[in-house]
């Protein structure tokens, strides 16, 4: 329903002639100019081919006529800019400038009139091969080498030569198959082939230069953060893909392996790319909000429609099967934000609500839920047991000093620390709620790495024991010296709030690490809390005969595993945002464990493991410290 509302609204505000999508022809013409103008005019304005130059002028003029005829008054400003571009082409403007202007105008036409230039379902390359053999091979050759014996006035491109097809995208091949190429022997197949067949053959054509696809190539592409779903690949050329792969540190052979896999398919609906699609939707929403604040309400509306139709709507069936109510809430939030943009009120609050719902939809799946549950359980037990032991030790010291009447100050201290922890949780949530989009993703990545470092420190028994021992020693000295109840309360508050502050940080990091797994986190926390109550009761019953050390060490080991996961996903998040370099080391990844085959992520996780190992080795080589730790336990 939302999709229909958005489309009908867009049609009403844009072009009444859009039902048949005639503006595709104008887009196709600008595609030709973007890709081929450099063959007609050189960098310094020299004419490389007079015929090609005249053809390019005609392409831009035809695009202006197409826009005027099909979009009417709504496209008059674009038509005028196209006429100015035609004059630039006639004056032999530099190729870089012409290509940039043509590309910008093309994108504006697509966005403003929502010209559909993406396949509606996954392309079938095998079917494309059959269509190519029947409709294309006679001129282009069975293997992509053109049939020169036909004596065509213009030589068709050689689909088997990398340099000749490096700038081709499936969109461009689709446009050529649909409308033909003006002033050449390339005919239009808009009536001879249905739309899906033209998409199938468009994707197949770009496989001819990349034989020998392998599954490993697809893993290399994913490790390099290159898009792998067909909707993104439809608009990307080999040249663009190769540049991304090279930037990720892949060798020439690995780049070719990845390209072959990306072009060959088989393609599937982009459900597996859900996290990336939702991230793109959130980024588009932030662009829309920025446009709205700048006064460009029309641009903001287009961005919102693009965020929904291009990035969220393809994922809707899978999301609806998992959580229909969440999808309904997201649709309502999209409409609410659009209404806020049009009305100019409450834009930020509506955007924040939509962003939080999209983040909730970005779930890590069952494995992520299990990890979130275990991590929450370990956090509650580790921090809770240490807090309980501290309070018990403080009460025992008061009894030893003959000051049982000050026990209420200890209880008031830990209760007030719990209240302060709750306020800290609320305040941190309030801050995060007003940070969204790419800035929030950047903060999440940084916070996960910081929390991983904190876990490495806090999970180690030796460091925690040293801190607790110093605090208890200070408390004992103060209590024996007759310090007032306020001092007792303050020391207790500091001791317990330290644990509460760590707990808040850990759980905030865990919630950011496991979006959509809030239920698993809550269940783990509740289970840990119930276990903590049982353990405290057991400690009171059996006293020193029950050692807390093994439990704390076990929880520490679990949290160390969480630290490795967090630092891996934190590095990955920063790489996605472009804040860290990305160098691929292999074709493997285990997202559920935060393991990705990049140099930066692997080295960061290895550093965490080395620190943990060194810390454990240091502990085992200082047995005298252990006896002191045990002596610090309450009687």
C-alpha positions as CSV (number, residue, x, y, z in Angstrom):
1,X,0.0,0.0,0.0
2,X,2.8,2.5,0.9
3,X,4.5,1.7,-2.4
4,X,1.4,2.6,-4.3
5,X,0.9,5.8,-2.3
6,X,4.5,6.9,-3.0
7,X,4.4,6.1,-6.7
8,X,1.0,7.7,-7.3
9,X,2.1,10.9,-5.4
10,X,5.3,11.0,-7.5
11,X,3.5,10.6,-10.7
12,X,1.0,13.3,-9.8
13,X,3.9,15.7,-9.0
14,X,6.1,14.8,-11.9
15,X,5.2,13.5,-15.3
16,X,1.8,12.2,-16.4
17,X,3.5,10.4,-19.3
18,X,5.4,8.1,-17.0
19,X,3.2,5.0,-17.3
20,X,5.1,3.8,-20.3
21,X,8.4,5.0,-19.0
22,X,9.3,6.9,-22.2
23,X,12.0,8.9,-20.3
24,X,14.2,5.8,-20.4
25,X,15.2,6.9,-23.9
26,X,16.5,10.3,-22.7
27,X,18.4,8.4,-20.0
28,X,19.9,6.0,-22.5
29,X,21.0,8.9,-24.8
30,X,22.8,10.5,-21.8
31,X,24.4,7.2,-21.0
32,X,25.9,7.2,-24.5
33,X,27.2,10.7,-24.1
34,X,28.8,9.9,-20.7
35,X,30.6,6.9,-22.1
36,X,31.4,7.8,-25.7
37,X,32.0,11.5,-25.9
38,X,35.7,11.0,-25.1
39,X,36.0,8.9,-28.3
40,X,34.8,12.0,-30.3
41,X,36.7,14.8,-28.6
42,X,40.1,14.7,-26.9
43,X,41.2,16.3,-23.6
44,X,42.3,19.6,-25.3
45,X,39.2,19.9,-27.6
46,X,40.7,18.2,-30.6
47,X,38.2,16.3,-32.7
48,X,39.1,12.6,-32.8
49,X,36.2,11.7,-35.0
50,X,34.0,14.3,-36.8
51,X,31.2,11.8,-37.3
52,X,31.2,10.8,-33.7
53,X,31.2,14.4,-32.7
54,X,28.1,15.2,-34.7
55,X,26.5,12.1,-33.3
56,X,27.2,13.3,-29.7
57,X,25.6,16.7,-30.4
58,X,22.6,14.9,-31.8
59,X,22.3,12.6,-28.8
60,X,22.1,15.6,-26.4
61,X,19.6,17.5,-28.6
62,X,17.5,14.4,-28.9
63,X,17.6,14.0,-25.1
64,X,16.3,17.5,-24.6
65,X,13.4,16.9,-27.1
66,X,12.6,13.6,-25.3
67,X,12.4,15.4,-21.9
68,X,10.1,18.2,-23.3
69,X,7.8,15.7,-25.1
70,X,7.5,13.3,-22.2
71,X,7.8,15.4,-19.1
72,X,6.2,18.7,-20.2
73,X,6.6,21.7,-18.0
74,X,7.9,19.5,-15.1
75,X,11.0,18.9,-17.2
76,X,11.5,22.3,-18.9
77,X,14.4,23.3,-16.6
78,X,16.2,20.0,-17.4
79,X,15.5,20.5,-21.2
80,X,17.1,23.9,-21.1
81,X,20.2,22.6,-19.3
82,X,20.4,19.8,-22.0
83,X,20.4,22.5,-24.7
84,X,23.2,24.3,-22.9
85,X,25.1,20.9,-22.7
86,X,24.5,20.5,-26.5
87,X,26.2,23.8,-27.1
88,X,29.1,22.7,-24.9
89,X,29.4,19.6,-26.9
90,X,29.4,21.6,-30.2
91,X,32.2,23.8,-28.8
92,X,34.2,20.6,-28.1
93,X,34.3,21.0,-24.3
94,X,36.6,18.7,-22.4
95,X,35.3,15.1,-22.1
96,X,35.6,15.2,-18.3
97,X,33.3,18.2,-18.0
98,X,30.8,16.9,-20.6
99,X,30.6,13.4,-19.0
100,X,30.1,14.9,-15.5
101,X,27.2,17.2,-16.7
102,X,25.6,14.4,-18.7
103,X,25.8,12.0,-15.8
104,X,24.3,14.6,-13.4
105,X,21.4,15.4,-15.8
106,X,20.8,11.7,-16.2
107,X,20.7,11.1,-12.5
108,X,18.3,14.0,-12.0
109,X,15.9,12.7,-14.7
110,X,16.0,9.2,-13.0
111,X,15.4,10.7,-9.5
112,X,12.8,13.3,-10.4
113,X,10.6,11.1,-12.6
114,X,11.6,7.8,-11.0
115,X,12.6,6.2,-14.3
116,X,13.0,2.4,-13.6
117,X,16.4,1.3,-14.9
118,X,16.8,-1.7,-12.6
119,X,15.7,-5.3,-13.2
120,X,12.5,-6.2,-11.4
121,X,13.7,-9.6,-10.5
122,X,17.0,-11.5,-10.4
123,X,18.5,-11.9,-13.9
124,X,18.9,-15.4,-15.4
125,X,22.3,-15.4,-17.1
126,X,21.6,-18.9,-18.6
127,X,18.5,-17.6,-20.3
128,X,20.4,-14.5,-21.3
129,X,22.9,-16.8,-23.1
130,X,20.1,-18.4,-25.1
131,X,18.7,-15.0,-26.0
132,X,22.1,-13.8,-27.1
133,X,22.6,-16.8,-29.3
134,X,19.3,-16.2,-31.0
135,X,19.2,-12.4,-31.3
136,X,22.8,-11.1,-31.0
137,X,25.4,-13.7,-32.0
138,X,24.9,-13.1,-35.7
139,X,26.5,-9.6,-35.5
140,X,28.4,-9.7,-32.2
141,X,29.7,-13.3,-32.5
142,X,29.0,-16.3,-30.4
143,X,31.9,-15.5,-28.0
144,X,31.7,-11.7,-28.2
145,X,34.0,-11.2,-31.2
146,X,32.0,-9.2,-33.8
147,X,31.3,-10.7,-37.2
148,X,33.3,-8.4,-39.5
149,X,32.3,-10.4,-42.6
150,X,28.9,-8.6,-42.5
151,X,30.6,-5.3,-43.5
152,X,28.6,-3.2,-41.0
153,X,29.1,0.6,-41.3
154,X,30.1,0.8,-37.7
155,X,32.1,-1.9,-36.0
156,X,30.3,-3.5,-33.0
157,X,32.2,-3.5,-29.7
158,X,34.2,-6.6,-29.0
159,X,32.6,-8.1,-25.8
160,X,35.6,-10.3,-25.2
161,X,38.2,-7.5,-25.0
162,X,38.4,-5.9,-21.5
163,X,39.3,-2.4,-22.7
164,X,36.3,-2.2,-25.0
165,X,33.7,-3.1,-22.3
166,X,35.3,-1.8,-19.2
167,X,32.9,1.2,-19.1
168,X,29.8,-0.8,-19.9
169,X,27.2,-1.4,-17.3
170,X,24.2,-3.8,-17.5
171,X,22.0,-0.7,-17.6
172,X,23.8,0.6,-20.7
173,X,23.6,-2.7,-22.5
174,X,19.9,-2.9,-21.5
175,X,19.3,0.5,-23.0
176,X,21.1,-0.4,-26.2
177,X,19.0,-3.6,-26.5
178,X,15.8,-1.7,-25.8
179,X,16.2,1.3,-28.0
180,X,19.1,0.4,-30.3
181,X,22.0,2.7,-31.0
182,X,21.2,5.7,-33.3
183,X,23.0,5.9,-36.6
184,X,24.3,2.3,-36.3
185,X,23.0,-1.1,-37.4
186,X,22.1,-1.9,-33.8
187,X,18.3,-2.4,-33.8
188,X,15.8,-1.9,-31.0
189,X,14.4,-5.0,-29.3
190,X,11.8,-3.1,-27.2
191,X,9.0,-5.1,-29.0
192,X,11.0,-8.2,-30.0
193,X,12.1,-9.1,-26.4
194,X,10.3,-8.7,-23.1
195,X,12.0,-6.5,-20.5
196,X,13.3,-9.4,-18.4
197,X,14.9,-11.0,-21.4
198,X,16.7,-7.8,-22.2
199,X,18.0,-7.6,-18.6
200,X,19.1,-11.3,-18.8
201,X,21.1,-10.7,-22.0
202,X,22.5,-7.4,-20.6
203,X,24.0,-9.3,-17.7
204,X,25.1,-12.2,-19.9
205,X,27.0,-9.9,-22.3
206,X,29.4,-8.8,-19.5
207,X,30.3,-12.4,-18.6
208,X,31.9,-12.9,-22.0
209,X,35.1,-11.1,-21.0
210,X,35.2,-13.0,-17.6
211,X,35.2,-16.8,-18.1
212,X,35.8,-19.2,-15.2
213,X,33.7,-17.8,-12.4
214,X,34.3,-19.4,-8.9
215,X,32.5,-19.2,-5.5
216,X,35.8,-17.9,-4.0
217,X,35.6,-14.8,-6.2
218,X,32.3,-13.9,-4.6
219,X,33.8,-14.2,-1.1
220,X,36.7,-11.9,-2.2
221,X,34.2,-9.3,-3.4
222,X,32.2,-9.4,-0.1
223,X,35.4,-9.1,1.9
224,X,36.3,-6.0,-0.2
225,X,32.8,-4.5,0.6
226,X,31.9,-4.5,-3.1
227,X,28.1,-4.7,-3.8
228,X,27.1,-8.3,-4.8
229,X,23.3,-7.9,-5.4
230,X,22.1,-7.5,-8.9
231,X,20.3,-4.1,-8.3
232,X,23.7,-2.5,-7.4
233,X,25.6,-4.4,-10.1
234,X,23.2,-3.2,-12.8
235,X,24.6,0.3,-12.5
236,X,28.3,-0.6,-12.0
237,X,30.9,-1.0,-14.8
238,X,33.9,-3.3,-14.7
239,X,36.1,-0.3,-14.4
240,X,34.3,0.9,-11.3
241,X,34.2,-2.5,-9.7
242,X,37.9,-3.1,-10.5
243,X,38.8,0.2,-8.8
244,X,37.0,-0.8,-5.6
245,X,38.6,-4.2,-5.6
246,X,42.1,-2.7,-6.2
247,X,41.5,-0.2,-3.4
248,X,40.9,-3.1,-1.0
249,X,44.3,-4.5,-1.8
250,X,43.4,-7.3,-4.2
251,X,45.9,-8.4,-6.8
252,X,45.2,-8.4,-10.5
253,X,44.4,-12.1,-10.4
254,X,42.1,-11.7,-7.4
255,X,40.3,-8.8,-9.1
256,X,39.6,-10.9,-12.2
257,X,38.4,-13.8,-10.0
258,X,36.0,-11.5,-8.1
259,X,34.8,-9.8,-11.3
260,X,34.1,-13.1,-13.0
261,X,32.0,-14.2,-10.0
262,X,30.1,-10.9,-9.8
263,X,29.1,-11.0,-13.4
264,X,28.3,-14.7,-13.7
265,X,25.7,-15.1,-11.0
266,X,23.5,-17.0,-10.3
267,X,21.8,-14.0,-8.9
268,X,19.2,-14.1,-6.1
269,X,16.9,-11.6,-4.5
270,X,19.0,-9.3,-2.4
271,X,17.8,-10.7,1.0
272,X,21.3,-11.5,2.1
273,X,22.3,-7.9,1.5
274,X,19.7,-6.7,3.9
275,X,22.0,-5.0,6.3
276,X,23.7,-3.0,3.5
277,X,20.3,-2.1,2.0
278,X,19.0,-0.9,5.4
279,X,22.2,1.1,5.9
280,X,21.7,2.7,2.5
281,X,18.1,3.5,3.4
282,X,19.2,5.2,6.6
283,X,21.8,7.2,4.8
284,X,19.3,8.4,2.2
285,X,16.9,9.4,5.0
286,X,19.7,11.6,6.5
287,X,20.2,13.2,3.1
288,X,16.5,13.9,2.9
289,X,16.5,15.5,6.3
290,X,19.5,17.7,5.4
291,X,17.7,18.8,2.2
292,X,14.6,19.6,4.2
293,X,16.5,21.7,6.6
294,X,18.1,23.5,3.7
295,X,14.7,24.3,2.3
296,X,14.7,21.8,-0.6
297,X,11.5,20.0,0.2
298,X,11.2,18.5,-3.3
299,X,14.7,17.1,-3.1
300,X,14.0,15.7,0.3
301,X,10.8,14.0,-0.9
302,X,12.7,12.4,-3.8
303,X,15.3,11.1,-1.4
304,X,12.7,9.6,0.9
305,X,11.0,7.9,-2.0
306,X,14.3,6.5,-3.2
307,X,15.1,5.3,0.3
308,X,11.9,3.3,0.4
309,X,11.6,2.0,-3.1
310,X,15.3,1.4,-3.9
311,X,16.6,0.2,-0.5
312,X,13.8,-0.9,1.9
313,X,11.1,-2.2,-0.4
314,X,13.2,-5.0,-2.0
315,X,13.8,-6.3,1.6
316,X,10.2,-6.0,2.7
317,X,9.0,-9.5,1.9
318,X,11.7,-11.2,4.0
319,X,11.3,-8.6,6.8
320,X,7.5,-9.1,6.8
321,X,7.8,-12.8,7.1
322,X,10.0,-12.3,10.2
323,X,8.1,-9.4,11.8
324,X,5.0,-8.1,10.1
325,X,4.3,-5.5,12.8
326,X,7.8,-4.0,12.5
327,X,7.3,-3.6,8.7
328,X,3.9,-1.8,9.3
329,X,5.6,0.5,11.9
330,X,8.4,1.3,9.4
331,X,5.9,2.1,6.6
332,X,4.0,4.4,9.0
333,X,7.2,6.1,10.0
334,X,8.1,6.7,6.4
335,X,4.8,8.4,5.8
336,X,5.1,10.4,9.0
337,X,8.5,11.7,8.0
338,X,7.3,12.6,4.6
339,X,4.4,14.5,6.2
340,X,6.9,16.2,8.5
341,X,9.1,17.2,5.6
342,X,6.2,18.6,3.7
343,X,4.9,20.5,6.7
344,X,8.3,21.7,7.9
345,X,7.7,20.5,11.5
346,X,9.1,17.8,13.8
347,X,11.4,16.6,11.0
348,X,14.2,15.5,13.4
349,X,12.0,13.5,15.8
350,X,10.2,11.7,12.9
351,X,13.6,10.9,11.3
352,X,14.9,9.6,14.6
353,X,11.9,7.3,15.1
354,X,12.3,5.9,11.5
355,X,16.0,5.4,12.0
356,X,15.5,3.5,15.2
357,X,13.0,1.2,13.5
358,X,15.3,0.5,10.6
359,X,18.1,-0.2,13.0
360,X,15.8,-2.7,14.8
361,X,15.1,-4.4,11.4
362,X,18.9,-4.8,10.9
363,X,19.0,-8.0,12.9
364,X,21.9,-10.4,13.1
365,X,19.8,-13.5,13.0
366,X,19.7,-16.5,15.4
367,X,23.4,-16.9,15.8
368,X,23.7,-13.2,16.7
369,X,20.8,-13.7,19.2
370,X,22.6,-16.5,21.0
371,X,25.9,-14.6,21.2
372,X,23.9,-11.6,22.6
373,X,22.2,-13.8,25.2
374,X,25.5,-15.3,26.4
375,X,27.3,-12.0,26.5
376,X,24.5,-10.3,28.5
377,X,24.5,-13.2,30.9
378,X,28.3,-13.0,31.4
379,X,28.2,-9.2,31.9
380,X,25.5,-9.4,34.6
381,X,27.2,-12.2,36.4
382,X,30.7,-10.7,36.2
383,X,29.8,-7.2,37.3
384,X,27.1,-8.3,39.7
385,X,29.2,-10.9,41.5
386,X,32.0,-8.4,41.9
387,X,29.6,-5.7,43.2
388,X,28.1,-8.2,45.6
389,X,31.5,-9.3,46.9
390,X,32.5,-5.7,47.4
391,X,29.4,-4.9,49.4
392,X,29.8,-8.0,51.5
393,X,33.4,-7.2,52.2
394,X,32.5,-3.6,53.2
395,X,29.8,-4.9,55.6
396,X,32.3,-7.4,57.1
397,X,34.9,-4.7,57.7
398,X,32.3,-2.6,59.5
399,X,31.5,-5.5,61.7
400,X,35.2,-6.0,62.4
401,X,35.5,-2.3,63.3
402,X,32.5,-2.6,65.7
403,X,30.4,-0.2,63.6
404,X,27.3,-2.4,62.7
405,X,25.1,0.7,63.0
406,X,26.7,2.2,59.8
407,X,25.6,-0.8,57.7
408,X,22.6,1.4,56.5
409,X,25.1,3.8,55.0
410,X,26.6,0.9,52.9
411,X,23.1,-0.1,51.8
412,X,22.2,3.5,50.9
413,X,25.5,3.7,48.9
414,X,24.8,0.7,46.7
415,X,21.1,1.5,46.2
416,X,22.1,5.1,45.2
417,X,24.7,3.6,42.8
418,X,22.1,1.5,41.2
419,X,19.9,4.5,40.8
420,X,22.8,6.5,39.3
421,X,23.4,3.6,36.9
422,X,19.8,3.7,35.7
423,X,20.1,7.4,35.1
424,X,23.3,6.8,33.2
425,X,21.5,4.2,31.0
426,X,18.7,6.6,30.3
427,X,21.1,9.5,29.5
428,X,23.2,7.4,27.2
429,X,20.1,6.3,25.3
430,X,18.9,9.9,25.0
431,X,22.2,10.9,23.4
432,X,22.2,7.9,21.0
433,X,18.6,8.6,20.0
434,X,19.6,12.0,18.6
435,X,22.4,10.6,16.6
436,X,21.5,8.7,13.5
437,X,22.6,7.8,10.0
438,X,26.3,7.7,9.0
439,X,27.4,9.6,12.2
440,X,25.7,7.0,14.4
441,X,27.4,4.2,12.4
442,X,30.8,5.9,13.0
443,X,30.1,6.3,16.7
444,X,29.0,2.6,16.9
445,X,32.2,1.4,15.4
446,X,34.4,3.6,17.7
447,X,32.4,2.6,20.8
448,X,32.7,-1.1,20.0
449,X,36.5,-0.9,19.8
450,X,36.6,1.2,23.0
451,X,34.4,-1.4,24.8
452,X,36.6,-4.2,23.5
453,X,39.6,-2.5,25.1
454,X,37.6,-2.0,28.3
455,X,36.6,-5.7,28.4
456,X,40.2,-6.8,28.0
457,X,41.0,-4.7,31.1
458,X,38.0,-5.5,33.2
459,X,37.7,-9.2,32.4
460,X,41.1,-9.9,33.9
461,X,40.9,-11.1,37.5
462,X,44.3,-9.7,38.6
463,X,43.4,-6.1,37.6
464,X,39.9,-6.2,39.2
465,X,41.3,-7.8,42.3
466,X,44.0,-5.1,42.6
467,X,41.4,-2.4,42.3
468,X,39.1,-4.0,44.8
469,X,41.9,-4.7,47.2
470,X,43.0,-1.1,47.2
471,X,39.5,0.2,47.7
472,X,38.8,-2.2,50.5
473,X,42.1,-1.4,52.2
474,X,41.2,2.3,52.1
475,X,37.7,1.6,53.4
476,X,39.2,-0.4,56.3
477,X,41.5,2.4,57.2
478,X,38.8,5.0,57.1
479,X,36.3,2.8,59.1
480,X,38.9,2.0,61.8
481,X,39.7,5.8,62.0
482,X,36.1,6.5,62.8
483,X,35.0,8.1,59.5
484,X,31.4,9.3,59.4
485,X,28.5,7.6,57.7
486,X,28.7,10.0,54.8
487,X,32.3,8.8,54.0
488,X,31.1,5.1,54.3
489,X,28.2,5.9,51.9
490,X,30.5,7.7,49.5
491,X,33.1,4.9,49.3
492,X,30.3,2.3,48.8
493,X,28.7,4.5,46.1
494,X,32.0,4.9,44.2
495,X,32.8,1.1,44.4
496,X,29.4,0.0,43.1
497,X,28.9,2.8,40.6
498,X,32.1,1.9,39.0
499,X,30.7,-1.5,38.2
500,X,27.4,0.0,37.1
501,X,29.1,2.4,34.8
502,X,31.0,-0.5,33.2
503,X,27.7,-2.5,32.9
504,X,26.0,0.4,31.1
505,X,28.9,0.7,28.7
506,X,28.9,-3.0,28.1
507,X,25.2,-3.2,27.5
508,X,25.2,-0.2,25.2
509,X,27.9,-1.7,23.2
510,X,26.1,-5.0,23.1
511,X,22.9,-3.4,21.9
512,X,24.8,-1.6,19.1
513,X,26.7,-4.8,18.3
514,X,23.5,-6.9,18.0
515,X,20.7,-4.7,16.5
516,X,17.4,-6.4,16.5
517,X,18.5,-8.8,19.3
518,X,17.2,-6.7,22.1
519,X,15.0,-9.6,23.3
520,X,18.0,-11.9,23.6
521,X,19.9,-9.3,25.5
522,X,17.0,-8.7,27.9
523,X,16.6,-12.5,28.4
524,X,20.3,-12.9,29.1
525,X,20.3,-10.0,31.6
526,X,17.2,-11.4,33.4
527,X,18.7,-14.9,33.5
528,X,22.0,-13.4,34.8
529,X,20.1,-11.4,37.5
530,X,18.2,-14.4,38.7
531,X,21.5,-16.4,38.8
532,X,23.1,-13.5,40.7
533,X,20.4,-13.5,43.4
534,X,20.8,-17.3,43.8
535,X,24.6,-16.9,44.1
536,X,24.4,-14.1,46.6
537,X,22.1,-16.3,48.7
538,X,24.5,-19.2,48.4
539,X,27.5,-17.0,49.4
540,X,25.6,-15.9,52.5
541,X,24.8,-19.5,53.4
542,X,28.2,-21.3,52.9
543,X,30.5,-18.3,53.3
544,X,34.2,-18.9,52.4
545,X,33.7,-22.5,51.4
546,X,32.4,-21.3,48.1
547,X,35.0,-19.5,46.0
548,X,33.9,-16.8,43.6
549,X,37.1,-16.8,41.7
550,X,36.2,-19.7,39.2
551,X,32.9,-18.0,38.4
552,X,34.5,-14.7,37.7
553,X,37.2,-16.3,35.6
554,X,34.6,-18.1,33.5
555,X,32.7,-14.9,33.0
556,X,35.9,-13.1,32.1
557,X,36.7,-15.7,29.5
558,X,33.3,-15.3,27.9
559,X,33.7,-11.6,27.9
560,X,37.1,-11.9,26.3
561,X,35.4,-13.7,23.4
562,X,32.9,-10.9,23.2
563,X,35.9,-8.5,23.0
564,X,37.3,-10.3,20.0
565,X,33.9,-10.2,18.3
566,X,33.4,-6.5,19.1
567,X,36.8,-5.3,17.9
568,X,36.2,-7.3,14.6
569,X,32.8,-5.8,14.0
570,X,33.9,-2.4,15.2
571,X,36.8,-2.3,12.6
572,X,34.3,-3.5,10.0
573,X,31.9,-0.7,10.7
574,X,34.6,1.9,10.5
575,X,35.7,0.4,7.2
576,X,32.2,0.6,5.8
577,X,32.1,4.3,6.7
578,X,35.5,4.8,5.1
579,X,37.1,5.8,8.4
580,X,39.7,2.9,8.3
581,X,41.5,1.5,5.3
582,X,40.5,-1.9,3.9
583,X,43.0,-4.5,2.8
584,X,41.6,-8.0,1.9
585,X,43.7,-10.9,3.1
586,X,41.5,-13.8,1.9
587,X,38.1,-15.1,0.8
588,X,36.5,-16.0,4.1
589,X,34.3,-14.3,6.7
590,X,32.2,-15.4,9.7
591,X,30.0,-12.3,10.5
592,X,28.4,-14.0,13.5
593,X,31.9,-14.1,15.2
594,X,33.1,-10.7,13.9
595,X,35.7,-12.4,11.7
596,X,36.4,-10.8,8.3
597,X,39.3,-11.5,6.0
598,X,40.8,-8.0,6.1
599,X,44.3,-7.1,7.4
600,X,43.0,-4.4,9.7
601,X,40.3,-6.5,11.3
602,X,42.5,-9.7,11.7
603,X,45.4,-7.7,13.2
604,X,43.2,-5.9,15.6
605,X,41.7,-9.2,16.8
606,X,45.1,-10.8,17.0
607,X,46.3,-7.9,19.2
608,X,43.4,-8.5,21.6
609,X,44.3,-12.2,21.8
610,X,47.9,-11.4,22.4
611,X,47.0,-9.0,25.2
612,X,44.7,-11.5,26.8
613,X,47.4,-14.2,26.6
614,X,50.0,-12.0,28.1
615,X,47.7,-11.0,30.9
616,X,46.9,-14.6,31.7
617,X,50.6,-15.5,31.6
618,X,51.4,-12.6,33.9
619,X,48.8,-13.8,36.4
620,X,50.0,-17.4,36.5
621,X,53.6,-16.3,37.1
622,X,52.6,-14.3,40.2
623,X,51.3,-16.9,42.6
624,X,52.0,-14.7,45.6
625,X,49.4,-12.2,44.3
626,X,46.7,-14.9,44.3
627,X,47.1,-15.5,48.0
628,X,46.7,-11.8,48.7
629,X,43.6,-11.7,46.6
630,X,42.1,-14.6,48.5
631,X,42.9,-12.9,51.8
632,X,40.9,-9.9,50.7
633,X,37.7,-11.9,50.4
634,X,35.2,-11.3,53.2
635,X,34.8,-13.7,56.1
